[in-house]
Amino acid sequence: MQVLEMVDMGDDRLIGAGCTLDSAEMPARLREWADLRDRSASVREIPGGAVIGLAPSEPMGQLAELAARESECCPFYTFRIRIDGATRELEITAGEGREIAVQALLGIG
């Protein structure tokens, strides 16, 4: 899987306008998302966002906790966790035409 450089969300007006996370906390949070992306089996872009394919061993409780914390500071994201047998996926969307917000969060695109 090709991994692109992290995007500096501090300069992204779309993110900055809706995010309430303290700027001092942002680098650590972005690192959490980058770590999730790096250990993912796949990342595929969809209209408005992306779907991250995860290993069956991925701790779902920690994943849900990360998504919940992100949702608190950035309410424009929608997170859906899908578990189907051994398939584990996290869908992240930011709304039609806002793929850039998800790309910035995951450091892709």
TIVO-2410 file (N, C-alpha, C; in nm, 3 decimals):
# residues 109
REC num residu      c1      c2      c3 atome chaine
REC   1      M   0.084  -0.117   0.000     N      A
REC   1      M   0.000   0.000   0.000    CA      A
REC   1      M   0.089   0.123   0.000     C      A
REC   2      Q   0.057   0.218  -0.088     N      A
REC   2      Q   0.132   0.342  -0.094    CA      A
REC   2      Q   0.081   0.437   0.014     C      A
REC   3      V   0.174   0.495   0.088     N      A
REC   3      V   0.138   0.590   0.192    CA      A
REC   3      V   0.198   0.725   0.154     C      A
REC   4      L   0.115   0.826   0.150     N      A
REC   4      L   0.161   0.959   0.117    CA      A
REC   4      L   0.191   1.037   0.243     C      A
REC   5      E   0.258   1.148   0.229     N      A
REC   5      E   0.293   1.230   0.344    CA      A
REC   5      E   0.169   1.279   0.416     C      A
REC   6      M   0.185   1.300   0.547     N      A
REC   6      M   0.076   1.357   0.625    CA      A
REC   6      M   0.046   1.498   0.574     C      A
REC   7      V  -0.078   1.534   0.575     N      A
REC   7      V  -0.121   1.668   0.536    CA      A
REC   7      V  -0.131   1.751   0.663     C      A
REC   8      D  -0.079   1.872   0.661     N      A
REC   8      D  -0.087   1.962   0.776    CA      A
REC   8      D  -0.228   2.019   0.782     C      A
REC   9      M  -0.309   1.965   0.873     N      A
REC   9      M  -0.447   2.010   0.882    CA      A
REC   9      M  -0.458   2.150   0.941     C      A
REC  10      G  -0.353   2.200   1.003     N      A
REC  10      G  -0.359   2.333   1.060    CA      A
REC  10      G  -0.383   2.441   0.956     C      A
REC  11      D  -0.343   2.416   0.833     N      A
REC  11      D  -0.361   2.514   0.726    CA      A
REC  11      D  -0.487   2.488   0.644     C      A
REC  12      D  -0.559   2.385   0.671     N      A
REC  12      D  -0.677   2.349   0.593    CA      A
REC  12      D  -0.799   2.422   0.651     C      A
REC  13      R  -0.851   2.516   0.578     N      A
REC  13      R  -0.963   2.597   0.629    CA      A
REC  13      R  -1.087   2.512   0.654     C      A
REC  14      L  -1.110   2.411   0.573     N      A
REC  14      L  -1.226   2.324   0.592    CA      A
REC  14      L  -1.219   2.255   0.727     C      A
REC  15      I  -1.103   2.203   0.761     N      A
REC  15      I  -1.086   2.136   0.889    CA      A
REC  15      I  -1.086   2.237   1.002     C      A
REC  16      G  -1.005   2.339   0.990     N      A
REC  16      G  -0.990   2.437   1.096    CA      A
REC  16      G  -1.121   2.505   1.134     C      A
REC  17      A  -1.209   2.524   1.038     N      A
REC  17      A  -1.335   2.593   1.064    CA      A
REC  17      A  -1.428   2.510   1.152     C      A
REC  18      G  -1.418   2.379   1.145     N      A
REC  18      G  -1.511   2.296   1.220    CA      A
REC  18      G  -1.450   2.218   1.335     C      A
REC  19      C  -1.319   2.217   1.347     N      A
REC  19      C  -1.252   2.137   1.449    CA      A
REC  19      C  -1.232   2.218   1.576     C      A
REC  20      T  -1.266   2.159   1.689     N      A
REC  20      T  -1.249   2.226   1.818    CA      A
REC  20      T  -1.130   2.172   1.897     C      A
REC  21      L  -1.054   2.080   1.839     N      A
REC  21      L  -0.938   2.024   1.907    CA      A
REC  21      L  -0.833   2.132   1.924     C      A
REC  22      D  -0.775   2.139   2.042     N      A
REC  22      D  -0.668   2.235   2.069    CA      A
REC  22      D  -0.552   2.209   1.974     C      A
REC  23      S  -0.496   2.314   1.917     N      A
REC  23      S  -0.389   2.298   1.818    CA      A
REC  23      S  -0.268   2.224   1.875     C      A
REC  24      A  -0.246   2.233   2.004     N      A
REC  24      A  -0.135   2.160   2.066    CA      A
REC  24      A  -0.161   2.009   2.068     C      A
REC  25      E  -0.288   1.969   2.067     N      A
REC  25      E  -0.323   1.826   2.068    CA      A
REC  25      E  -0.330   1.766   1.928     C      A
REC  26      M  -0.337   1.851   1.826     N      A
REC  26      M  -0.358   1.802   1.691    CA      A
REC  26      M  -0.248   1.709   1.640     C      A
REC  27      P  -0.119   1.738   1.661     N      A
REC  27      P  -0.016   1.646   1.610    CA      A
REC  27      P  -0.029   1.504   1.666     C      A
REC  28      A  -0.059   1.491   1.794     N      A
REC  28      A  -0.074   1.357   1.853    CA      A
REC  28      A  -0.195   1.285   1.795     C      A
REC  29      R  -0.303   1.358   1.774     N      A
REC  29      R  -0.423   1.296   1.717    CA      A
REC  29      R  -0.397   1.251   1.573     C      A
REC  30      L  -0.332   1.336   1.496     N      A
REC  30      L  -0.299   1.298   1.359    CA      A
REC  30      L  -0.208   1.176   1.357     C      A
REC  31      R  -0.120   1.165   1.455     N      A
REC  31      R  -0.032   1.048   1.464    CA      A
REC  31      R  -0.114   0.922   1.488     C      A
REC  32      E  -0.218   0.932   1.571     N      A
REC  32      E  -0.305   0.816   1.595    CA      A
REC  32      E  -0.371   0.770   1.466     C      A
REC  33      W  -0.419   0.865   1.386     N      A
REC  33      W  -0.482   0.829   1.259    CA      A
REC  33      W  -0.379   0.774   1.161     C      A
REC  34      A  -0.260   0.831   1.159     N      A
REC  34      A  -0.154   0.780   1.072    CA      A
REC  34      A  -0.114   0.639   1.112     C      A
REC  35      D  -0.107   0.613   1.241     N      A
REC  35      D  -0.074   0.478   1.288    CA      A
REC  35      D  -0.181   0.378   1.244     C      A
REC  36      L  -0.308   0.416   1.255     N      A
REC  36      L  -0.416   0.329   1.211    CA      A
REC  36      L  -0.405   0.304   1.061     C      A
REC  37      R  -0.383   0.410   0.985     N      A
REC  37      R  -0.366   0.397   0.839    CA      A
REC  37      R  -0.249   0.305   0.807     C      A
REC  38      D  -0.137   0.322   0.877     N      A
REC  38      D  -0.017   0.243   0.848    CA      A
REC  38      D  -0.034   0.095   0.877     C      A
REC  39      R  -0.115   0.061   0.975     N      A
REC  39      R  -0.134  -0.082   1.005    CA      A
REC  39      R  -0.256  -0.140   0.935     C      A
REC  40      S  -0.324  -0.060   0.856     N      A
REC  40      S  -0.443  -0.108   0.785    CA      A
REC  40      S  -0.404  -0.201   0.670     C      A
REC  41      A  -0.498  -0.287   0.634     N      A
REC  41      A  -0.479  -0.377   0.521    CA      A
REC  41      A  -0.504  -0.305   0.390     C      A
REC  42      S  -0.591  -0.204   0.394     N      A
REC  42      S  -0.624  -0.129   0.273    CA      A
REC  42      S  -0.689   0.004   0.310     C      A
REC  43      V  -0.678   0.098   0.218     N      A
REC  43      V  -0.750   0.224   0.227    CA      A
REC  43      V  -0.804   0.251   0.089     C      A
REC  44      R  -0.936   0.265   0.080     N      A
REC  44      R  -0.993   0.296  -0.050    CA      A
REC  44      R  -1.082   0.420  -0.036     C      A
REC  45      E  -1.067   0.507  -0.133     N      A
REC  45      E  -1.145   0.630  -0.130    CA      A
REC  45      E  -1.285   0.603  -0.185     C      A
REC  46      I  -1.383   0.668  -0.127     N      A
REC  46      I  -1.522   0.660  -0.169    CA      A
REC  46      I  -1.574   0.804  -0.178     C      A
REC  47      P  -1.687   0.826  -0.242     N      A
REC  47      P  -1.742   0.961  -0.246    CA      A
REC  47      P  -1.761   1.016  -0.104     C      A
REC  48      G  -1.700   1.128  -0.076     N      A
REC  48      G  -1.712   1.191   0.054    CA      A
REC  48      G  -1.618   1.140   0.161     C      A
REC  49      G  -1.534   1.040   0.128     N      A
REC  49      G  -1.447   0.988   0.233    CA      A
REC  49      G  -1.361   0.871   0.193     C      A
REC  50      A  -1.346   0.776   0.287     N      A
REC  50      A  -1.260   0.660   0.266    CA      A
REC  50      A  -1.307   0.545   0.355     C      A
REC  51      V  -1.267   0.424   0.314     N      A
REC  51      V  -1.291   0.304   0.393    CA      A
REC  51      V  -1.155   0.241   0.422     C      A
REC  52      I  -1.132   0.215   0.550     N      A
REC  52      I  -1.007   0.153   0.594    CA      A
REC  52      I  -1.037   0.007   0.624     C      A
REC  53      G  -0.966  -0.083   0.556     N      A
REC  53      G  -0.976  -0.226   0.583    CA      A
REC  53      G  -0.877  -0.262   0.692     C      A
REC  54      L  -0.923  -0.331   0.795     N      A
REC  54      L  -0.841  -0.361   0.912    CA      A
REC  54      L  -0.824  -0.511   0.932     C      A
REC  55      A  -0.720  -0.547   1.002     N      A
REC  55      A  -0.695  -0.687   1.034    CA      A
REC  55      A  -0.798  -0.736   1.136     C      A
REC  56      P  -0.831  -0.865   1.133     N      A
REC  56      P  -0.924  -0.919   1.232    CA      A
REC  56      P  -0.878  -0.897   1.376     C      A
REC  57      S  -0.748  -0.880   1.396     N      A
REC  57      S  -0.693  -0.859   1.531    CA      A
REC  57      S  -0.700  -0.714   1.578     C      A
REC  58      E  -0.747  -0.623   1.493     N      A
REC  58      E  -0.754  -0.482   1.532    CA      A
REC  58      E  -0.848  -0.466   1.652     C      A
REC  59      P  -0.803  -0.402   1.759     N      A
REC  59      P  -0.887  -0.382   1.877    CA      A
REC  59      P  -1.003  -0.287   1.847     C      A
REC  60      M  -1.122  -0.340   1.837     N      A
REC  60      M  -1.238  -0.260   1.799    CA      A
REC  60      M  -1.276  -0.156   1.906     C      A
REC  61      G  -1.251  -0.187   2.031     N      A
REC  61      G  -1.280  -0.091   2.138    CA      A
REC  61      G  -1.195   0.035   2.124     C      A
REC  62      Q  -1.067   0.017   2.095     N      A
REC  62      Q  -0.977   0.130   2.076    CA      A
REC  62      Q  -1.014   0.209   1.951     C      A
REC  63      L  -1.054   0.138   1.847     N      A
REC  63      L  -1.097   0.203   1.723    CA      A
REC  63      L  -1.222   0.289   1.749     C      A
REC  64      A  -1.318   0.233   1.819     N      A
REC  64      A  -1.440   0.307   1.850    CA      A
REC  64      A  -1.410   0.428   1.937     C      A
REC  65      E  -1.318   0.414   2.030     N      A
REC  65      E  -1.281   0.524   2.118    CA      A
REC  65      E  -1.215   0.637   2.039     C      A
REC  66      L  -1.126   0.604   1.945     N      A
REC  66      L  -1.062   0.704   1.860    CA      A
REC  66      L  -1.166   0.776   1.775     C      A
REC  67      A  -1.256   0.701   1.714     N      A
REC  67      A  -1.361   0.762   1.632    CA      A
REC  67      A  -1.451   0.853   1.716     C      A
REC  68      A  -1.483   0.811   1.838     N      A
REC  68      A  -1.568   0.892   1.926    CA      A
REC  68      A  -1.497   1.022   1.963     C      A
REC  69      R  -1.368   1.014   1.996     N      A
REC  69      R  -1.295   1.136   2.030    CA      A
REC  69      R  -1.287   1.231   1.911     C      A
REC  70      E  -1.268   1.176   1.791     N      A
REC  70      E  -1.261   1.260   1.671    CA      A
REC  70      E  -1.396   1.324   1.643     C      A
REC  71      S  -1.501   1.250   1.664     N      A
REC  71      S  -1.636   1.301   1.641    CA      A
REC  71      S  -1.670   1.416   1.735     C      A
REC  72      E  -1.613   1.414   1.855     N      A
REC  72      E  -1.638   1.521   1.952    CA      A
REC  72      E  -1.579   1.653   1.907     C      A
REC  73      C  -1.460   1.651   1.848     N      A
REC  73      C  -1.396   1.776   1.807    CA      A
REC  73      C  -1.425   1.813   1.662     C      A
REC  74      C  -1.460   1.715   1.582     N      A
REC  74      C  -1.486   1.739   1.439    CA      A
REC  74      C  -1.619   1.674   1.401     C      A
REC  75      P  -1.730   1.739   1.436     N      A
REC  75      P  -1.861   1.677   1.416    CA      A
REC  75      P  -1.903   1.661   1.269     C      A
REC  76      F  -1.824   1.713   1.177     N      A
REC  76      F  -1.856   1.696   1.036    CA      A
REC  76      F  -1.818   1.559   0.983     C      A
REC  77      Y  -1.741   1.481   1.060     N      A
REC  77      Y  -1.709   1.343   1.021    CA      A
REC  77      Y  -1.820   1.248   1.065     C      A
REC  78      T  -1.842   1.146   0.984     N      A
REC  78      T  -1.928   1.034   1.021    CA      A
REC  78      T  -1.842   0.909   1.017     C      A
REC  79      F  -1.851   0.829   1.122     N      A
REC  79      F  -1.772   0.706   1.133    CA      A
REC  79      F  -1.867   0.587   1.140     C      A
REC  80      R  -1.838   0.484   1.060     N      A
REC  80      R  -1.916   0.360   1.064    CA      A
REC  80      R  -1.818   0.244   1.073     C      A
REC  81      I  -1.833   0.165   1.178     N      A
REC  81      I  -1.751   0.045   1.195    CA      A
REC  81      I  -1.832  -0.072   1.145     C      A
REC  82      R  -1.772  -0.153   1.058     N      A
REC  82      R  -1.839  -0.271   1.003    CA      A
REC  82      R  -1.757  -0.394   1.039     C      A
REC  83      I  -1.825  -0.490   1.102     N      A
REC  83      I  -1.764  -0.618   1.135    CA      A
REC  83      I  -1.850  -0.726   1.072     C      A
REC  84      D  -1.790  -0.803   0.982     N      A
REC  84      D  -1.862  -0.909   0.911    CA      A
REC  84      D  -1.769  -1.028   0.902     C      A
REC  85      G  -1.783  -1.121   0.997     N      A
REC  85      G  -1.690  -1.233   1.004    CA      A
REC  85      G  -1.551  -1.179   1.033     C      A
REC  86      A  -1.455  -1.215   0.949     N      A
REC  86      A  -1.318  -1.169   0.969    CA      A
REC  86      A  -1.295  -1.029   0.911     C      A
REC  87      T  -1.393  -0.975   0.839     N      A
REC  87      T  -1.379  -0.843   0.779    CA      A
REC  87      T  -1.403  -0.734   0.882     C      A
REC  88      R  -1.310  -0.642   0.890     N      A
REC  88      R  -1.320  -0.527   0.980    CA      A
REC  88      R  -1.296  -0.402   0.895     C      A
REC  89      E  -1.390  -0.309   0.896     N      A
REC  89      E  -1.375  -0.187   0.819    CA      A
REC  89      E  -1.421  -0.066   0.899     C      A
REC  90      L  -1.355   0.046   0.873     N      A
REC  90      L  -1.397   0.173   0.927    CA      A
REC  90      L  -1.422   0.265   0.808     C      A
REC  91      E  -1.546   0.311   0.797     N      A
REC  91      E  -1.581   0.409   0.693    CA      A
REC  91      E  -1.582   0.546   0.757     C      A
REC  92      I  -1.512   0.640   0.694     N      A
REC  92      I  -1.508   0.778   0.742    CA      A
REC  92      I  -1.555   0.866   0.628     C      A
REC  93      T  -1.658   0.946   0.654     N      A
REC  93      T  -1.706   1.041   0.554    CA      A
REC  93      T  -1.717   1.179   0.617     C      A
REC  94      A  -1.713   1.279   0.531     N      A
REC  94      A  -1.725   1.418   0.576    CA      A
REC  94      A  -1.831   1.492   0.496     C      A
REC  95      G  -1.903   1.420   0.413     N      A
REC  95      G  -2.008   1.482   0.333    CA      A
REC  95      G  -1.966   1.498   0.188     C      A
REC  96      E  -2.064   1.512   0.104     N      A
REC  96      E  -2.042   1.524  -0.039    CA      A
REC  96      E  -1.948   1.640  -0.070     C      A
REC  97      G  -1.846   1.609  -0.149     N      A
REC  97      G  -1.750   1.710  -0.189    CA      A
REC  97      G  -1.646   1.746  -0.083     C      A
REC  98      R  -1.648   1.676   0.030     N      A
REC  98      R  -1.553   1.708   0.138    CA      A
REC  98      R  -1.451   1.595   0.160     C      A
REC  99      E  -1.422   1.522   0.054     N      A
REC  99      E  -1.324   1.415   0.064    CA      A
REC  99      E  -1.191   1.464   0.118     C      A
REC 100      I  -1.159   1.588   0.088     N      A
REC 100      I  -1.031   1.644   0.131    CA      A
REC 100      I  -1.016   1.640   0.283     C      A
REC 101      A  -1.125   1.653   0.356     N      A
REC 101      A  -1.119   1.648   0.502    CA      A
REC 101      A  -1.076   1.509   0.548     C      A
REC 102      V  -1.128   1.405   0.487     N      A
REC 102      V  -1.091   1.268   0.523    CA      A
REC 102      V  -0.948   1.239   0.477     C      A
REC 103      Q  -0.913   1.287   0.359     N      A
REC 103      Q  -0.777   1.271   0.309    CA      A
REC 103      Q  -0.677   1.335   0.405     C      A
REC 104      A  -0.710   1.453   0.454     N      A
REC 104      A  -0.622   1.523   0.549    CA      A
REC 104      A  -0.611   1.446   0.680     C      A
REC 105      L  -0.722   1.395   0.729     N      A
REC 105      L  -0.722   1.320   0.854    CA      A
REC 105      L  -0.632   1.197   0.844     C      A
REC 106      L  -0.641   1.126   0.731     N      A
REC 106      L  -0.566   1.002   0.713    CA      A
REC 106      L  -0.430   1.021   0.647     C      A
REC 107      G  -0.403   1.141   0.596     N      A
REC 107      G  -0.275   1.165   0.528    CA      A
REC 107      G  -0.267   1.092   0.396     C      A
REC 108      I  -0.377   1.092   0.320     N      A
REC 108      I  -0.381   1.026   0.189    CA      A
REC 108      I  -0.426   1.128   0.084     C      A
REC 109      G  -0.424   1.085  -0.041     N      A
REC 109      G  -0.484   1.168  -0.146    CA      A
REC 109      G  -0.388   1.246  -0.228     C      A
***
